[in-house]
Amino acid sequence: MKTYFIHYKDPDPACPVFRIKIEAYDREHAIEIFYQDGDDWEIVKITRS
């Protein structure tokens, strides 16, 4: 498992950018885990630690 940091925000332009740490096998798996809750967040950046 690798560690990914996903920087995300609400589609509202006034929303600040948040960050979450996710353990995943690869980048696509990290995105899948991030969106599993069904929220409408916009991913700004993904970095691997």
C-alpha positions as CSV (number, residue, x, y, z in Angstrom):
1,M,0.0,0.0,0.0
2,K,1.1,3.5,-0.8
3,T,0.2,6.8,0.8
4,Y,-1.6,9.4,-1.3
5,F,-2.6,12.9,-0.3
6,I,-5.7,14.2,-2.1
7,H,-6.3,17.9,-2.1
8,Y,-10.0,18.7,-2.8
9,K,-12.6,21.4,-2.5
10,D,-16.3,22.0,-3.0
11,P,-17.3,23.3,-6.5
12,D,-18.1,26.6,-4.8
13,P,-15.2,29.1,-5.7
14,A,-15.2,30.5,-2.2
15,C,-14.5,27.0,-0.6
16,P,-11.0,26.4,0.8
17,V,-8.9,23.5,-0.3
18,F,-8.8,20.5,2.1
19,R,-6.4,17.5,2.2
20,I,-7.0,13.9,3.1
21,K,-4.5,11.0,3.5
22,I,-5.5,7.8,1.8
23,E,-3.7,4.4,1.8
24,A,-4.2,2.7,-1.6
25,Y,-2.5,0.4,-4.1
26,D,-2.2,3.0,-6.9
27,R,-3.5,6.5,-7.9
28,E,-6.8,5.1,-9.4
29,H,-7.5,3.1,-6.3
30,A,-7.0,6.3,-4.1
31,I,-9.5,8.1,-6.3
32,E,-12.0,5.2,-6.0
33,I,-11.6,5.2,-2.2
34,F,-12.0,9.0,-2.1
35,Y,-15.3,9.0,-4.0
36,Q,-16.8,6.0,-2.3
37,D,-18.9,8.2,0.0
38,G,-20.6,9.8,-3.0
39,D,-19.8,13.4,-2.1
40,D,-19.5,16.0,-4.8
41,W,-16.0,17.2,-4.1
42,E,-13.6,18.4,-6.8
43,I,-10.1,16.9,-6.7
44,V,-7.5,19.7,-7.1
45,K,-4.3,17.6,-6.8
46,I,-3.0,14.2,-5.9
47,T,0.5,13.6,-4.5
48,R,2.2,10.4,-3.4
49,S,4.1,10.3,-0.2
